Amino acid sequence: MPKFASVDDYLASLPAEQREVIEEVERRVLVVAPDAERVIRYDMPTWQVEGASLVHVAAWKKHLSLYLVPPAGDLDLDADLVPYAGARGTLKLPYPDVDHDLVERVVRRLFETRATPRP
């Protein structure tokens, strides 16, 4: 059974500083994908496009994690992500200075390279 029934429940469980970071991530997701739907998947806030998960986010004690790492191919973005690479396709962005412009670039790359759902 999921720990959180909604993204609002997830956000309510966080300290203000972490909640504000997640809320800014959501604003950046919606810049890239204005029709993205917010849901809980794997007990994390997730934004989906056309029923497919675009990006998951999790607030940890010392960092924000973004799942998944976008596919390689944007050389500048690839280089900028190296310091944040974690295990299993995760990006770890330390608090309090989460680079939201980088988050937006990640989401844009994920959006541009996502697989088109089949009818």
N, CA, C and O atoms as a DFTB+ gen file, in Angstrom:
476 C
 N C O
     1  1       0.842      -1.175       0.000
     2  2       0.000       0.000       0.000
     3  2       0.892       1.245       0.000
     4  3       1.853       1.325       0.765
     5  1       0.566       2.223      -0.869
     6  2       1.378       3.441      -0.913
     7  2       1.340       4.208       0.398
     8  3       0.336       4.220       1.111
     9  1       2.451       4.839       0.690
    10  2       2.552       5.654       1.895
    11  2       1.799       6.973       1.721
    12  3       1.233       7.497       2.681
    13  1       1.791       7.509       0.505
    14  2       1.141       8.779       0.221
    15  2       0.036       8.576      -0.806
    16  3       0.246       7.932      -1.834
    17  1      -1.129       9.121      -0.527
    18  2      -2.265       8.994      -1.434
    19  2      -2.215      10.044      -2.547
    20  3      -2.810       9.861      -3.609
    21  1      -1.504      11.139      -2.296
    22  2      -1.457      12.213      -3.295
    23  2      -0.154      12.996      -3.152
    24  3       0.563      12.872      -2.160
    25  1       0.124      13.792      -4.157
    26  2       1.292      14.668      -4.093
    27  2       1.115      15.673      -2.958
    28  3       2.082      16.016      -2.278
    29  1      -0.097      16.140      -2.754
    30  2      -0.340      17.068      -1.643
    31  2      -0.002      16.423      -0.304
    32  3       0.551      17.087       0.574
    33  1      -0.326      15.131      -0.129
    34  2       0.035      14.422       1.103
    35  2       1.554      14.353       1.249
    36  3       2.094      14.555       2.337
    37  1       2.228      14.068       0.149
    38  2       3.694      14.004       0.160
    39  2       4.269      15.354       0.583
    40  3       5.121      15.429       1.469
    41  1       3.791      16.419      -0.062
    42  2       4.292      17.757       0.242
    43  2       4.025      18.143       1.690
    44  3       4.867      18.772       2.331
    45  1       2.872      17.776       2.202
    46  2       2.508      18.112       3.584
    47  2       3.425      17.433       4.591
    48  3       3.559      17.900       5.722
    49  1       4.051      16.341       4.192
    50  2       4.927      15.599       5.099
    51  2       6.332      16.198       5.187
    52  3       7.132      15.774       6.021
    53  1       6.634      17.168       4.344
    54  2       7.991      17.707       4.246
    55  2       8.167      18.989       5.050
    56  3       7.214      19.739       5.260
    57  1       9.403      19.233       5.497
    58  2       9.715      20.552       6.055
    59  2       9.543      21.606       4.955
    60  3       9.638      21.298       3.767
    61  1       9.292      22.836       5.362
    62  2       9.001      23.921       4.416
    63  2      10.073      24.064       3.334
    64  3       9.738      24.250       2.164
    65  1      11.347      23.981       3.698
    66  2      12.423      24.183       2.722
    67  2      12.377      23.125       1.623
    68  3      12.550      23.439       0.446
    69  1      12.146      21.882       2.007
    70  2      12.079      20.806       1.013
    71  2      10.819      20.930       0.165
    72  3      10.857      20.727      -1.049
    73  1       9.715      21.262       0.802
    74  2       8.448      21.427       0.083
    75  2       8.593      22.523      -0.989
    76  3       8.121      22.357      -2.113
    77  1       9.236      23.625      -0.642
    78  2       9.429      24.712      -1.595
    79  2      10.262      24.270      -2.794
    80  3       9.994      24.685      -3.922
    81  1      11.255      23.443      -2.563
    82  2      12.093      22.941      -3.657
    83  2      11.254      22.068      -4.586
    84  3      11.326      22.219      -5.805
    85  1      10.464      21.160      -4.026
    86  2       9.615      20.288      -4.853
    87  2       8.595      21.129      -5.631
    88  3       8.331      20.858      -6.802
    89  1       8.033      22.133      -4.988
    90  2       7.062      22.995      -5.670
    91  2       7.710      23.732      -6.839
    92  3       7.075      23.922      -7.877
    93  1       8.964      24.147      -6.685
    94  2       9.670      24.796      -7.794
    95  2       9.974      23.782      -8.892
    96  3       9.917      24.121     -10.074
    97  1      10.293      22.558      -8.524
    98  2      10.478      21.509      -9.538
    99  2       9.186      21.366     -10.346
   100  3       9.219      21.288     -11.574
   101  1       8.060      21.333      -9.654
   102  2       6.786      21.200     -10.370
   103  2       6.579      22.375     -11.330
   104  3       6.144      22.168     -12.463
   105  1       6.880      23.585     -10.903
   106  2       6.741      24.740     -11.791
   107  2       7.601      24.555     -13.045
   108  3       7.177      24.881     -14.154
   109  1       8.815      24.026     -12.855
   110  2       9.712      23.821     -13.999
   111  2       9.195      22.713     -14.912
   112  3       9.294      22.821     -16.134
   113  1       8.646      21.649     -14.328
   114  2       8.061      20.579     -15.142
   115  2       6.946      21.155     -16.012
   116  3       6.852      20.851     -17.201
   117  1       6.106      21.990     -15.406
   118  2       4.956      22.530     -16.135
   119  2       5.349      23.564     -17.186
   120  3       4.585      23.810     -18.118
   121  1       6.528      24.173     -17.052
   122  2       7.038      25.034     -18.119
   123  2       7.292      24.194     -19.366
   124  3       6.974      24.603     -20.483
   125  1       7.862      23.027     -19.160
   126  2       8.213      22.137     -20.268
   127  2       6.999      21.372     -20.779
   128  3       6.806      21.239     -21.988
   129  1       6.190      20.876     -19.867
   130  2       5.049      20.023     -20.213
   131  2       3.811      20.525     -19.471
   132  3       3.431      19.966     -18.442
   133  1       3.185      21.579     -19.991
   134  2       2.074      22.211     -19.269
   135  2       0.901      21.281     -18.979
   136  3       0.138      21.525     -18.044
   137  1       0.750      20.236     -19.755
   138  2      -0.360      19.304     -19.552
   139  2       0.019      18.106     -18.692
   140  3      -0.766      17.168     -18.554
   141  1       1.213      18.130     -18.114
   142  2       1.642      16.996     -17.294
   143  2       0.707      16.838     -16.090
   144  3       0.270      17.814     -15.480
   145  1       0.422      15.592     -15.778
   146  2      -0.449      15.261     -14.648
   147  2       0.414      14.843     -13.475
   148  3       1.350      14.062     -13.643
   149  1       0.114      15.352     -12.288
   150  2       0.881      14.980     -11.091
   151  2       0.178      13.803     -10.415
   152  3      -1.030      13.816     -10.176
   153  1       0.984      12.796     -10.122
   154  2       0.500      11.584      -9.473
   155  2       1.577      11.101      -8.497
   156  3       2.692      11.623      -8.472
   157  1       1.228      10.116      -7.713
   158  2       2.221       9.436      -6.871
   159  2       2.546       8.099      -7.530
   160  3       1.650       7.310      -7.829
   161  1       3.817       7.857      -7.749
   162  2       4.313       6.576      -8.248
   163  2       5.537       6.228      -7.414
   164  3       6.392       7.080      -7.174
   165  1       5.620       4.997      -6.980
   166  2       6.744       4.558      -6.146
   167  2       6.895       5.443      -4.908
   168  3       8.008       5.687      -4.442
   169  1       5.764       5.922      -4.381
   170  2       5.728       6.815      -3.208
   171  2       6.436       8.142      -3.439
   172  3       6.933       8.753      -2.493
   173  1       6.485       8.593      -4.691
   174  2       7.138       9.866      -5.023
   175  2       6.229      10.695      -5.914
   176  3       5.451      10.145      -6.693
   177  1       6.322      12.016      -5.803
   178  2       5.647      12.850      -6.796
   179  2       6.208      12.527      -8.185
   180  3       7.418      12.425      -8.390
   181  1       5.290      12.375      -9.111
   182  2       5.629      12.007     -10.480
   183  2       4.767      12.845     -11.409
   184  3       3.602      13.114     -11.116
   185  1       5.341      13.251     -12.520
   186  2       4.559      13.948     -13.529
   187  2       4.517      13.076     -14.757
   188  3       5.539      12.599     -15.251
   189  1       3.297      12.879     -15.240
   190  2       3.070      12.015     -16.387
   191  2       2.558      12.828     -17.566
   192  3       1.860      13.830     -17.408
   193  1       2.930      12.363     -18.753
   194  2       2.444      12.941     -19.996
   195  2       1.828      11.800     -20.786
   196  3       2.475      10.790     -21.062
   197  1       0.570      11.981     -21.142
   198  2      -0.156      10.957     -21.900
   199  2      -0.060       9.598     -21.218
   200  3       0.091       8.575     -21.885
   201  1      -0.147       9.588     -19.892
   202  2      -0.161       8.345     -19.134
   203  2       1.197       7.718     -18.875
   204  3       1.286       6.694     -18.197
   205  1       2.254       8.315     -19.402
   206  2       3.596       7.773     -19.197
   207  2       4.377       8.702     -18.257
   208  3       4.337       9.923     -18.407
   209  1       5.079       8.116     -17.298
   210  2       5.848       8.914     -16.344
   211  2       6.971       9.663     -17.053
   212  3       7.747       9.077     -17.808
   213  1       7.042      10.950     -16.801
   214  2       8.091      11.793     -17.367
   215  2       9.253      11.920     -16.396
   216  3      10.407      11.707     -16.769
   217  1       8.946      12.269     -15.139
   218  2       9.988      12.462     -14.139
   219  2       9.406      12.203     -12.756
   220  3       8.260      12.550     -12.471
   221  1      10.217      11.589     -11.904
   222  2       9.887      11.353     -10.501
   223  2      10.833      12.219      -9.670
   224  3      11.959      12.493     -10.085
   225  1      10.370      12.646      -8.497
   226  2      11.208      13.444      -7.609
   227  2      11.025      12.944      -6.179
   228  3       9.929      12.548      -5.781
   229  1      12.102      12.969      -5.424
   230  2      12.030      12.563      -4.020
   231  2      12.878      13.501      -3.182
   232  3      13.987      13.878      -3.559
   233  1      12.329      13.866      -2.042
   234  2      13.042      14.731      -1.100
   235  2      13.731      13.852      -0.067
   236  3      13.082      13.073       0.629
   237  1      15.018      13.980       0.025
   238  2      15.807      13.288       1.026
   239  2      16.352      14.326       2.000
   240  3      16.182      15.528       1.796
   241  1      17.000      13.860       3.046
   242  2      17.465      14.767       4.095
   243  2      18.414      15.838       3.564
   244  3      18.286      17.010       3.919
   245  1      19.366      15.444       2.713
   246  2      20.388      16.387       2.261
   247  2      20.334      16.701       0.769
   248  3      21.094      17.535       0.277
   249  1      19.434      16.031       0.054
   250  2      19.383      16.270      -1.387
   251  2      18.003      15.948      -1.951
   252  3      17.182      15.286      -1.316
   253  1      17.785      16.433      -3.148
   254  2      16.618      16.115      -3.942
   255  2      17.069      15.107      -4.981
   256  3      18.121      15.277      -5.596
   257  1      16.293      14.071      -5.180
   258  2      16.618      13.114      -6.235
   259  2      15.645      13.247      -7.382
   260  3      14.438      13.372      -7.175
   261  1      16.169      13.222      -8.588
   262  2      15.366      13.172      -9.800
   263  2      15.613      11.830     -10.457
   264  3      16.749      11.360     -10.534
   265  1      14.555      11.227     -10.922
   266  2      14.625       9.945     -11.606
   267  2      13.930      10.117     -12.945
   268  3      12.797      10.593     -12.875
   269  1      14.319       9.868     -13.953
   270  2      15.504       9.204     -14.415
   271  2      16.474      10.222     -14.994
   272  3      16.116      11.369     -15.263
   273  1      17.688       9.784     -15.175
   274  2      18.673      10.602     -15.880
   275  2      18.289      10.568     -17.357
   276  3      18.021       9.495     -17.896
   277  1      18.258      11.720     -18.015
   278  2      17.894      11.710     -19.432
   279  2      18.938      10.997     -20.275
   280  3      20.099      10.890     -19.881
   281  1      18.521      10.516     -21.426
   282  2      19.478       9.836     -22.297
   283  2      20.596      10.773     -22.736
   284  3      20.395      11.975     -22.905
   285  1      21.755      10.204     -22.911
   286  2      22.905      10.970     -23.378
   287  2      22.638      11.506     -24.777
   288  3      21.792      10.990     -25.508
   289  1      23.368      12.537     -25.129
   290  2      23.247      13.073     -26.476
   291  2      23.295      14.589     -26.521
   292  3      23.640      15.167     -27.551
   293  1      22.956      15.235     -25.424
   294  2      23.102      16.685     -25.303
   295  2      24.413      16.873     -24.537
   296  3      24.442      16.768     -23.311
   297  1      25.482      17.148     -25.257
   298  2      26.818      17.138     -24.655
   299  2      26.960      18.109     -23.495
   300  3      27.590      17.782     -22.489
   301  1      26.381      19.302     -23.621
   302  2      26.468      20.268     -22.525
   303  2      25.719      19.759     -21.293
   304  3      26.238      19.812     -20.178
   305  1      24.509      19.270     -21.500
   306  2      23.732      18.740     -20.379
   307  2      24.425      17.526     -19.778
   308  3      24.522      17.410     -18.556
   309  1      24.902      16.629     -20.615
   310  2      25.600      15.438     -20.112
   311  2      26.746      15.837     -19.184
   312  3      26.912      15.250     -18.114
   313  1      27.531      16.826     -19.588
   314  2      28.666      17.279     -18.779
   315  2      28.194      17.919     -17.481
   316  3      28.802      17.719     -16.429
   317  1      27.107      18.689     -17.553
   318  2      26.601      19.365     -16.363
   319  2      26.015      18.394     -15.337
   320  3      25.949      18.717     -14.151
   321  1      25.596      17.226     -15.774
   322  2      24.991      16.246     -14.865
   323  2      26.004      15.369     -14.141
   324  3      25.670      14.748     -13.132
   325  1      27.219      15.309     -14.634
   326  2      28.238      14.418     -14.051
   327  2      28.366      14.567     -12.535
   328  3      28.395      13.550     -11.843
   329  1      28.443      15.776     -11.984
   330  2      28.618      15.879     -10.529
   331  2      27.414      15.390      -9.715
   332  3      27.528      15.174      -8.509
   333  1      26.272      15.218     -10.367
   334  2      25.049      14.849      -9.649
   335  2      24.621      13.406      -9.875
   336  3      23.606      12.964      -9.336
   337  1      25.386      12.677     -10.664
   338  2      25.006      11.307     -11.002
   339  2      25.046      10.413      -9.766
   340  3      26.035      10.367      -9.036
   341  1      23.955       9.718      -9.562
   342  2      23.855       8.754      -8.473
   343  2      23.671       7.367      -9.053
   344  3      23.870       7.143     -10.248
   345  1      23.297       6.460      -8.209
   346  2      23.090       5.077      -8.641
   347  2      21.769       4.940      -9.396
   348  3      20.830       5.705      -9.173
   349  1      21.714       3.974     -10.273
   350  2      20.489       3.561     -10.956
   351  2      19.714       4.693     -11.628
   352  3      18.508       4.831     -11.421
   353  1      20.379       5.473     -12.404
   354  2      19.697       6.498     -13.168
   355  2      19.093       7.615     -12.345
   356  3      18.024       8.133     -12.668
   357  1      19.782       7.979     -11.281
   358  2      19.287       9.005     -10.366
   359  2      20.220      10.206     -10.370
   360  3      21.441      10.070     -10.456
   361  1      19.615      11.384     -10.274
   362  2      20.385      12.602     -10.067
   363  2      20.161      13.063      -8.639
   364  3      19.022      13.113      -8.174
   365  1      21.240      13.401      -7.935
   366  2      21.163      13.880      -6.558
   367  2      21.603      15.333      -6.523
   368  3      22.772      15.648      -6.745
   369  1      20.647      16.215      -6.238
   370  2      20.910      17.651      -6.222
   371  2      20.870      18.135      -4.776
   372  3      19.814      18.102      -4.145
   373  1      22.008      18.584      -4.245
   374  2      22.076      18.937      -2.827
   375  2      21.296      20.210      -2.482
   376  3      21.237      21.167      -3.254
   377  1      20.705      20.174      -1.289
   378  2      20.075      21.380      -0.723
   379  2      21.184      22.260      -0.184
   380  3      22.272      21.740       0.063
   381  1      20.999      23.495       0.009
   382  2      19.785      24.252      -0.295
   383  2      19.807      24.840      -1.701
   384  3      18.834      25.460      -2.129
   385  1      20.897      24.651      -2.412
   386  2      21.077      25.337      -3.695
   387  2      20.780      24.436      -4.888
   388  3      21.637      24.238      -5.749
   389  1      19.568      23.890      -4.938
   390  2      19.183      23.069      -6.083
   391  2      19.166      23.974      -7.313
   392  3      18.561      25.046      -7.305
   393  1      19.831      23.527      -8.353
   394  2      19.906      24.291      -9.601
   395  2      18.634      24.020     -10.406
   396  3      18.556      23.036     -11.142
   397  1      17.648      24.893     -10.263
   398  2      16.361      24.671     -10.913
   399  2      16.435      24.847     -12.427
   400  3      15.637      24.260     -13.157
   401  1      17.376      25.643     -12.899
   402  2      17.563      25.735     -14.349
   403  2      18.042      24.396     -14.895
   404  3      17.615      23.971     -15.968
   405  1      18.920      23.737     -14.166
   406  2      19.377      22.408     -14.564
   407  2      18.219      21.418     -14.518
   408  3      18.086      20.584     -15.414
   409  1      17.388      21.497     -13.497
   410  2      16.211      20.621     -13.411
   411  2      15.345      20.809     -14.656
   412  3      14.895      19.833     -15.256
   413  1      15.118      22.041     -15.034
   414  2      14.288      22.303     -16.216
   415  2      14.925      21.733     -17.475
   416  3      14.230      21.197     -18.339
   417  1      16.238      21.846     -17.581
   418  2      16.940      21.270     -18.742
   419  2      16.807      19.754     -18.764
   420  3      16.634      19.160     -19.828
   421  1      16.885      19.125     -17.595
   422  2      16.715      17.677     -17.500
   423  2      15.313      17.290     -17.955
   424  3      15.144      16.384     -18.770
   425  1      14.320      17.977     -17.427
   426  2      12.933      17.662     -17.784
   427  2      12.708      17.881     -19.279
   428  3      12.029      17.089     -19.932
   429  1      13.277      18.949     -19.812
   430  2      13.123      19.209     -21.256
   431  2      13.727      18.071     -22.076
   432  3      13.130      17.612     -23.049
   433  1      14.903      17.626     -21.680
   434  2      15.552      16.511     -22.407
   435  2      14.721      15.241     -22.274
   436  3      14.549      14.516     -23.254
   437  1      14.208      14.959     -21.091
   438  2      13.342      13.788     -20.905
   439  2      12.105      13.895     -21.786
   440  3      11.689      12.919     -22.410
   441  1      11.524      15.085     -21.831
   442  2      10.320      15.297     -22.630
   443  2      10.616      15.117     -24.119
   444  3       9.853      14.467     -24.833
   445  1      11.707      15.685     -24.574
   446  2      12.047      15.620     -25.995
   447  2      12.433      14.222     -26.454
   448  3      12.263      13.890     -27.627
   449  1      12.944      13.406     -25.557
   450  2      13.434      12.080     -25.938
   451  2      12.514      10.941     -25.511
   452  3      12.817       9.770     -25.741
   453  1      11.385      11.293     -24.885
   454  2      10.492      10.240     -24.383
   455  2       9.931       9.441     -25.548
   456  3       9.767       9.936     -26.663
   457  1       9.649       8.209     -25.245
   458  2       9.048       7.332     -26.249
   459  2       7.610       7.769     -26.488
   460  3       6.887       8.087     -25.543
   461  1       7.209       7.785     -27.713
   462  2       5.826       8.123     -28.028
   463  2       4.952       6.917     -27.698
   464  3       5.216       5.810     -28.167
   465  1       3.894       7.131     -26.880
   466  2       3.029       5.997     -26.544
   467  2       2.377       5.419     -27.796
   468  3       2.068       6.135     -28.750
   469  1       2.181       4.124     -27.763
   470  2       1.507       3.451     -28.881
   471  2       0.011       3.534     -28.697
   472  3      -0.487       3.498     -27.572
   473  1      -0.718       3.646     -29.819
   474  2      -2.196       3.712     -29.706
   475  2      -2.785       2.427     -29.171
   476  3      -4.002       2.322     -29.019
